[in-house]
Amino acid sequence: GMGHADGPVTAARLRNPFGVLAVGPDTALVADTGNFCLRLLCRGQEDDGLQLVTLSSTTRGAAGGSLRQARFWQPRMLTRAGNDIIVADGPTLRMVSGALLDSAGSQASKTAPTWFKDAAVSTLCGSVASQGVRDGVSDKAHLQSPMGLAVAPWNDRLVFFTDRHVIRVVNVQSKKVVTIAGVNGNPGGH
């Protein structure tokens, strides 16, 4: 049933989970949209089967900071951009940094939930206070409902997304959002 409960997957409860992203061996990040949080699906400490672990607050909001304290508005889509995770969260794109395996596998000796112990959440672009479709930098860019996240294969710092009949791209370093195709509010058609 719906709800919120951590533990073995047979007893764990989610509420409208939307996005799933594989982040390591036997490990996936889950956007639990209805519980306003990120969860981790992973092997238990004693390899006792798959577990579901809550990583962030379950109170709706837009607060950044440590992942444990961070609040999400409506997390849906997830993608990996380099060693960061990009989360489509209501009218924003949020970034989770400091959580993933690096190319040398430095997190490999830790259990999966501890990978996220030092993770931090920040808003990449958009704002819950100003929705719409307007290009700009950081919170000056307005987003309506970003979906369909994809990282450019030639540059892991460029994240493409769809948003209200348009295709947009954000540069993760500069936080600049640019609409590259479509017309805001004008669905194509025949």
BABANU-561016 format. One line per field, with one value per residue: x, y, z of N, C-alpha, C in turn; residue in one letter. Coordinates in pm, 1 decimal. Atoms other than C-alpha are relative to their C-alpha. Example, Ala and Ser with C-alpha at 12.3 -4.5 7.8 and 13.67 -1.06 7.14 Angstrom:
nX: [89.0  -82.0]
nY: [-119.0  -119.0]
nZ: [0.0  -6.0]
caX: [1230.0  1367.0]
caY: [-450.0  -106.0]
caZ: [780.0  714.0]
cX: [90.0  -77.0]
cY: [120.0  109.0]
cZ: [0.0  73.0]
r: [a  s]
***
This chain:
nX: [80.8  -71.3  -44.3  -144.0  -65.7  -127.5  -24.1  -2.8  91.8  130.4  77.4  -17.8  112.6  -28.6  120.2  -19.7  -138.3  2.6  -127.4  -95.9  -131.2  -103.2  -114.1  -111.2  34.2  118.5  42.9  74.1  61.8  141.8  72.3  128.3  68.5  107.5  -56.9  -88.0  -135.2  -81.6  -18.2  -103.0  27.7  -135.2  -18.3  -9.8  -133.7  -48.8  42.0  124.9  102.8  14.1  57.8  32.6  -47.8  28.4  -123.3  25.8  120.9  127.0  80.9  -7.5  -64.6  -104.5  -123.1  -120.9  -88.7  -31.3  107.3  86.7  87.5  59.2  141.9  32.7  134.9  69.1  -105.8  53.5  -99.0  -136.7  -104.6  -136.1  -82.2  -130.4  18.4  115.9  131.2  92.7  135.9  109.5  72.9  100.5  -45.9  -144.1  -94.4  -85.5  -121.5  -53.4  -144.8  -77.4  59.8  -22.0  -131.1  -81.7  -52.3  -89.2  80.1  -39.6  106.7  32.1  -12.3  105.7  132.5  68.6  55.4  -102.4  -45.5  74.1  -19.0  -55.9  62.4  65.3  99.8  10.7  87.5  -74.9  73.3  142.2  41.9  140.2  72.2  24.7  10.3  22.1  -110.3  -81.8  -142.4  -74.2  -101.3  36.6  140.8  59.4  63.9  126.7  33.0  138.3  6.9  -102.5  8.1  -81.6  -140.0  -102.6  -131.5  -68.3  -108.8  -127.0  -34.0  86.9  44.9  118.3  117.1  116.0  126.7  121.0  71.3  113.2  -5.8  -131.6  -119.0  -91.9  -126.6  -65.2  -141.0  -9.3  -99.9  41.4  141.6  74.9  105.1  31.5  97.8  -63.0  99.6  139.2  51.5  66.6  145.9  56.7  -24.3  6.1  114.5  30.5]
nY: [-119.3  -128.0  -45.2  -18.5  89.3  55.5  137.4  96.8  -41.9  63.9  -75.8  -143.8  -67.0  -121.7  -70.4  -50.5  -12.1  -39.9  21.3  95.4  -15.0  90.7  -80.3  84.9  142.7  33.5  -122.8  -94.7  -114.4  -5.8  -124.2  35.0  -126.4  -25.7  -21.2  -117.8  35.4  95.0  125.6  86.5  142.3  56.6  120.0  -28.8  2.7  138.4  61.8  67.8  -33.8  -140.9  -89.2  -135.0  -91.1  -140.5  -78.6  -142.2  -31.5  32.1  -121.7  -71.7  -130.4  -25.8  -26.5  71.4  37.0  142.9  80.8  45.8  -110.6  -62.8  19.9  -0.4  -47.4  107.7  65.5  92.9  60.7  2.7  38.3  -20.6  -93.4  15.4  60.5  -63.3  49.4  -108.9  39.2  -87.5  -13.3  -104.7  -97.8  -21.8  110.3  0.6  77.3  71.1  12.4  67.6  127.5  112.7  58.6  -66.9  95.5  94.0  85.2  -28.1  30.6  142.2  74.2  -43.3  50.2  -97.8  -118.5  -93.6  -78.9  -125.0  -67.1  -133.9  -61.9  -129.5  -34.2  -142.5  -24.7  -30.1  -106.4  -5.9  -39.1  33.1  -127.5  -60.1  104.5  -44.3  34.9  -117.1  30.2  -81.9  67.4  42.8  -21.1  -95.2  83.3  54.2  132.3  36.1  137.7  70.9  146.1  52.8  -40.3  74.6  -63.4  2.9  98.0  -65.5  -92.4  38.4  -118.3  -51.5  82.8  -36.2  38.6  -52.9  -87.0  -73.5  -6.5  -43.4  73.6  -96.6  53.9  -75.6  27.8  25.8  -88.8  -140.6  -1.5  -72.7  76.9  -51.7  76.4  27.6  40.2  -11.6  -130.0  8.8  -5.4  23.8  138.1  20.7  81.8  8.7]
nZ: [0.0  -2.5  -130.5  -12.9  -94.6  42.5  -40.4  109.6  105.7  -16.8  -98.8  24.7  63.7  75.6  44.0  136.1  46.2  140.6  67.2  -55.7  61.7  -51.0  -43.6  -40.1  0.2  -80.9  -66.7  83.5  -65.1  35.7  -29.7  -60.8  25.4  -95.6  -133.6  13.4  -45.0  74.5  -73.5  55.4  7.1  -9.4  -81.7  -142.6  -61.3  -8.4  124.8  -33.3  96.7  34.6  -99.9  42.6  -104.0  27.9  -5.8  -22.8  -75.7  65.2  -6.5  127.1  -5.2  99.6  -74.1  39.1  -110.7  -2.4  57.1  -109.5  -40.1  118.6  27.4  142.0  30.4  70.8  78.0  99.4  88.1  -50.9  94.0  -48.8  78.4  -63.4  -132.0  -63.3  38.7  27.5  -34.8  42.2  -126.0  20.1  99.1  -14.8  11.5  -118.9  19.6  -115.5  21.1  -103.7  -37.8  90.1  22.8  100.1  98.1  -67.8  -87.7  -137.8  -94.2  11.9  -124.9  -91.1  32.0  83.5  -65.9  -44.0  114.8  1.7  -128.7  19.6  116.9  -19.6  101.1  34.5  113.8  120.8  69.9  -27.0  -134.6  -24.7  -8.7  132.2  100.4  136.6  89.6  31.9  -6.6  -94.5  -79.7  -134.5  -34.5  95.2  101.6  -46.8  50.3  -30.6  -48.2  77.9  9.8  107.6  -16.0  74.2  -3.7  129.6  -1.5  29.2  -108.6  -111.6  -74.1  69.0  -25.8  81.1  -60.2  62.6  -92.8  59.7  146.0  46.7  -44.8  -59.3  -46.6  -106.0  -23.6  -143.1  -60.3  2.1  -38.8  103.1  66.3  133.3  77.8  129.8  100.1  -39.9  -39.0  -128.6  -1.4  131.6  38.5  144.2  38.8  142.8]
caX: [0.0  89.4  262.8  613.9  814.0  1178.4  1311.1  1305.4  1138.8  861.0  754.4  870.7  610.1  633.0  388.9  390.1  756.0  841.3  1212.1  1473.0  1846.2  2105.8  2394.2  2612.0  2626.0  2286.5  2195.8  1935.2  1815.1  1435.5  1238.7  949.8  733.4  436.2  660.2  866.8  1195.5  1478.7  1512.9  1784.0  1715.4  2017.6  2146.6  2116.4  2416.6  2445.2  2349.4  2004.8  1818.4  1709.5  1624.2  1461.4  1622.8  1502.6  1786.6  1617.5  1343.4  985.3  857.4  774.1  990.2  1282.5  1556.4  1909.7  2207.3  2292.2  2092.7  1956.8  1806.6  1713.1  1350.4  1213.6  903.0  802.0  1102.0  1037.5  1313.5  1676.4  1992.9  2365.0  2583.0  2942.9  2957.1  2643.7  2279.6  2028.3  1672.5  1371.7  1190.0  865.2  958.3  1331.0  1631.9  1823.2  2173.7  2293.6  2673.0  2925.5  2739.0  2844.8  3130.8  3418.2  3606.4  3848.3  3559.5  3656.6  3316.6  3329.7  3432.2  3140.3  2787.2  2547.4  2360.5  2689.2  2771.8  2517.4  2635.1  2830.2  2599.2  2465.3  2165.3  2153.3  1916.7  2068.8  1797.7  1438.6  1240.7  919.3  825.5  838.1  715.2  698.2  936.1  1203.0  1570.7  1823.8  2081.9  2009.5  1687.2  1636.2  1547.0  1183.5  1085.8  733.5  766.9  1099.2  1093.8  1282.4  1632.2  1927.8  2298.3  2493.3  2724.0  2992.3  2980.5  2851.3  2797.3  2512.4  2169.3  1883.1  1520.6  1168.3  947.2  604.3  629.7  999.0  1339.3  1586.7  1945.8  2124.3  2499.2  2567.8  2871.7  2731.7  2368.3  2255.6  1927.7  1856.8  1552.6  1676.7  1355.7  981.9  763.6  651.1  282.0  237.4  198.1  278.7  35.4  -125.8]
caY: [0.0  368.3  542.5  576.2  298.4  197.9  -156.0  -474.8  -419.3  -660.5  -425.8  -86.5  165.1  440.3  702.3  762.5  685.5  838.8  832.0  561.1  593.5  315.9  464.9  168.0  -209.3  -333.3  29.0  267.9  612.9  655.2  979.8  912.1  1193.4  1158.0  1152.1  1451.3  1266.0  1066.9  702.9  444.2  89.5  -117.5  -435.9  -445.8  -419.4  -798.6  -868.7  -957.6  -868.0  -541.1  -253.8  84.0  371.7  734.3  978.7  1319.5  1491.5  1384.2  1737.7  1925.2  2229.4  2368.4  2378.2  2282.5  2184.1  1834.7  1564.8  1440.9  1786.0  1883.2  1925.0  1848.2  1998.7  1720.1  1505.8  1316.9  1257.3  1170.4  1164.4  1150.8  1440.8  1349.1  1271.9  1475.8  1373.2  1610.0  1593.3  1741.9  1876.5  2061.7  2387.0  2346.2  2134.5  2040.0  1897.3  1634.1  1653.0  1442.3  1112.9  903.2  671.7  845.8  685.1  521.7  366.8  542.0  471.4  98.6  -9.5  172.5  40.4  214.6  435.3  582.3  698.3  972.7  1073.4  1375.8  1459.0  1812.0  1947.4  2280.7  2438.0  2437.1  2649.6  2755.5  2851.3  2732.1  3102.0  3181.1  2920.0  2950.0  2928.3  3197.2  3157.1  3289.5  3195.0  3001.8  3120.5  3387.9  3107.0  3004.6  2640.9  2500.2  2126.2  1986.2  1625.6  1398.9  1464.3  1364.0  1438.6  1531.0  1240.3  1486.4  1699.9  1567.6  1925.0  1987.6  1857.6  1865.8  1858.3  1907.7  2176.4  2290.1  2220.7  2319.0  2156.3  2333.6  2287.4  2391.7  2417.4  2265.2  2488.7  2827.6  2740.6  2908.5  2779.7  2820.5  2710.3  2537.4  2416.2  2475.9  2769.4  2818.5  2740.7  2654.0  2281.3  2189.3  1973.7  1912.7]
caZ: [0.0  -6.6  278.4  408.6  570.8  541.0  572.1  368.1  31.6  124.7  408.8  275.7  161.3  -100.8  -223.0  -598.8  -671.6  -1007.5  -1095.5  -1045.7  -1111.6  -1076.8  -876.3  -791.2  -759.9  -634.0  -557.4  -698.9  -600.5  -598.7  -625.4  -385.7  -522.5  -286.0  22.0  -105.3  -56.3  -206.4  -105.3  -160.2  -272.3  -167.4  -10.1  368.2  602.6  638.1  275.6  405.9  89.4  -62.1  170.6  119.0  312.4  331.2  258.3  293.6  489.3  414.5  474.6  154.5  84.4  -108.7  156.7  56.6  269.0  382.2  205.2  539.7  613.6  255.7  161.1  -184.0  -345.1  -582.9  -684.9  -1007.5  -1260.0  -1179.8  -1388.0  -1327.6  -1446.9  -1375.2  -1002.3  -928.8  -937.9  -1098.0  -964.4  -1147.1  -840.8  -910.2  -1089.6  -1014.4  -1096.4  -781.8  -757.6  -510.8  -479.6  -292.3  -305.9  -604.3  -678.1  -848.0  -1134.4  -889.2  -691.7  -368.4  -212.1  -291.5  60.3  222.8  251.3  15.0  268.7  393.0  37.7  96.4  445.2  318.4  27.3  -10.9  -201.8  -384.1  -634.7  -980.8  -1145.2  -1106.8  -798.2  -635.0  -602.2  -976.1  -1220.9  -1596.5  -1889.7  -1896.0  -1975.2  -1727.1  -1468.4  -1147.7  -977.9  -1246.5  -1487.1  -1457.1  -1498.7  -1513.0  -1472.0  -1596.7  -1712.3  -1952.1  -1815.4  -2034.4  -2001.1  -2313.6  -2401.7  -2516.3  -2198.5  -1864.4  -1742.2  -1992.5  -1889.0  -2140.1  -2025.4  -2152.1  -2000.5  -2124.2  -2499.1  -2518.8  -2492.0  -2267.8  -2156.4  -1838.3  -1793.4  -1451.6  -1394.5  -1499.5  -1405.1  -1728.5  -1875.4  -2248.7  -2450.5  -2766.2  -2935.3  -2925.3  -2824.1  -2465.1  -2421.7  -2789.2  -2837.4  -3193.9  -3380.6  -3713.0]
cX: [85.1  39.2  148.2  51.6  128.9  7.8  6.6  -106.0  -138.2  -88.6  6.4  -121.5  46.0  -132.7  30.7  147.0  0.9  129.6  87.3  130.1  97.3  123.0  119.2  -42.4  -117.4  -59.6  -70.4  -57.6  -143.7  -55.2  -138.4  -85.0  -104.2  46.1  103.4  144.8  72.0  21.9  107.6  -46.9  135.4  -1.1  11.9  142.2  59.7  -37.8  -128.0  -113.8  -8.0  -75.1  -36.9  32.3  -32.1  127.2  -22.7  -124.8  -123.9  -97.8  19.0  64.0  105.2  133.2  114.7  80.6  31.0  -119.2  -98.3  -103.4  -77.6  -147.5  -23.3  -146.5  -84.7  102.1  -57.6  110.5  139.1  95.1  134.5  73.1  137.8  -18.9  -113.4  -127.4  -89.0  -141.0  -97.3  -96.0  -100.5  49.2  149.1  77.6  91.8  120.5  42.2  146.5  63.7  -52.0  45.4  142.3  79.2  60.8  94.1  -76.3  26.7  -108.6  -23.6  6.3  -108.6  -131.8  -76.8  -58.3  106.0  59.6  -59.3  17.4  48.2  -62.0  -69.1  -93.1  0.6  -95.4  86.2  -66.2  -147.6  -27.1  -145.1  -84.7  -33.5  5.2  -28.6  113.2  70.0  145.9  67.2  100.6  -55.6  -148.3  -67.4  -63.0  -128.9  -24.6  -143.8  -5.4  100.6  -14.2  105.0  145.6  93.6  130.0  65.3  115.0  136.6  43.6  -93.6  -43.1  -117.8  -115.8  -116.6  -126.2  -115.5  -75.9  -106.1  17.0  133.6  106.7  99.8  128.3  51.9  145.6  17.2  100.0  -47.3  -143.9  -88.0  -96.4  -33.7  -102.9  58.4  -98.7  -139.6  -36.6  -79.4  -151.5  -66.1  29.0  -11.8  -122.1  -21.9  -85.1]
cY: [125.6  34.1  24.4  -93.6  -50.0  -146.1  -92.2  36.0  -62.7  76.0  150.7  57.1  128.6  65.3  67.5  17.1  25.1  -33.6  -100.0  16.7  -98.4  83.8  -83.1  -145.5  -27.2  121.2  92.5  110.6  8.9  137.2  -40.6  127.2  32.9  18.6  112.1  -30.0  -88.0  -120.9  -80.9  -143.7  -68.4  -130.3  43.0  -14.4  -141.5  -79.4  -80.1  40.1  149.1  76.0  131.6  92.2  143.3  81.1  146.5  17.2  -42.1  117.6  77.3  136.3  12.8  27.2  -86.1  -35.2  -147.4  -78.2  -42.1  106.2  59.4  -35.1  12.3  38.0  -111.0  -73.9  -103.9  -69.8  12.2  -32.4  29.8  93.0  1.0  -73.6  64.7  -68.1  121.9  -54.0  103.6  3.9  114.2  95.5  32.3  -122.4  13.2  -88.8  -61.2  -25.5  -77.6  -136.4  -118.5  -51.1  85.4  -106.7  -101.9  -92.2  23.5  -30.6  -150.9  -76.1  36.6  -66.8  112.0  119.4  99.9  79.8  139.3  81.9  143.4  73.9  130.8  27.7  150.5  12.8  43.0  114.8  -11.5  38.5  -39.2  127.3  59.8  -107.2  59.6  -47.7  128.9  -39.0  94.3  -84.5  -27.9  23.5  106.6  -73.0  -54.0  -133.1  -30.3  -137.3  -84.4  -151.7  -44.9  39.7  -87.9  79.3  -13.6  -100.0  62.9  95.3  -26.9  118.0  67.9  -96.8  54.8  -43.2  58.9  80.3  78.3  26.9  50.8  -98.0  103.9  -70.5  90.3  -44.4  -11.3  93.5  145.0  19.4  76.3  -94.6  67.9  -92.7  -19.0  -43.5  15.3  143.1  -17.6  12.6  -29.4  -142.8  -13.8  -82.5  5.7  114.5]
cZ: [0.0  142.9  -0.5  107.1  -63.4  42.1  -119.5  -103.4  13.1  98.7  -25.2  -73.2  -66.7  -36.8  -133.5  -38.3  -149.7  -71.5  72.1  -77.3  63.9  34.3  44.3  -4.8  94.6  70.0  -98.4  87.3  -51.4  37.7  48.8  1.3  106.6  142.8  -0.1  37.3  -101.2  89.1  -71.6  7.2  -5.4  78.5  145.9  50.7  1.7  -125.0  19.2  -92.6  -24.5  107.9  -67.3  116.6  -41.8  20.2  36.8  85.7  -78.9  11.6  -129.2  18.9  -107.3  67.5  -51.2  123.7  -4.9  -53.8  108.6  36.8  -117.6  -14.4  -150.1  -18.0  -62.1  -86.6  -95.7  -77.8  61.2  -114.3  64.7  -95.8  64.4  131.9  77.8  -48.2  -19.3  23.7  -56.4  117.9  -11.3  -106.8  12.0  -47.2  119.8  -27.9  133.6  -30.2  114.2  39.0  -83.9  -2.1  -97.3  -90.5  63.0  94.3  146.7  102.3  11.7  131.8  99.9  -37.3  -68.5  75.8  45.9  -114.9  6.0  127.2  -15.8  -118.6  37.8  -117.2  -21.8  -117.9  -117.3  -75.4  31.2  144.5  19.1  4.5  -136.3  -107.8  -136.6  -87.4  -38.8  16.1  99.2  74.5  139.4  28.9  -86.3  -118.2  60.1  -68.5  39.7  64.5  -77.9  8.4  -101.4  6.3  -81.9  3.9  -136.9  5.5  -25.5  111.2  116.7  87.7  -69.4  21.5  -82.0  73.9  -78.8  104.6  -77.0  -150.0  -54.6  47.4  46.9  41.7  111.2  8.3  150.9  68.0  6.2  48.6  -98.9  -70.8  -132.3  -64.5  -139.9  -106.5  57.6  38.6  128.2  -15.4  -132.7  -42.8  -150.7  -35.9  -148.8  -43.6]
r: [g  m  g  h  a  d  g  p  v  t  a  a  r  l  r  n  p  f  g  v  l  a  v  g  p  d  t  a  l  v  a  d  t  g  n  f  c  l  r  l  l  c  r  g  q  e  d  d  g  l  q  l  v  t  l  s  s  t  t  r  g  a  a  g  g  s  l  r  q  a  r  f  w  q  p  r  m  l  t  r  a  g  n  d  i  i  v  a  d  g  p  t  l  r  m  v  s  g  a  l  l  d  s  a  g  s  q  a  s  k  t  a  p  t  w  f  k  d  a  a  v  s  t  l  c  g  s  v  a  s  q  g  v  r  d  g  v  s  d  k  a  h  l  q  s  p  m  g  l  a  v  a  p  w  n  d  r  l  v  f  f  t  d  r  h  v  i  r  v  v  n  v  q  s  k  k  v  v  t  i  a  g  v  n  g  n  p  g  g  h]
***
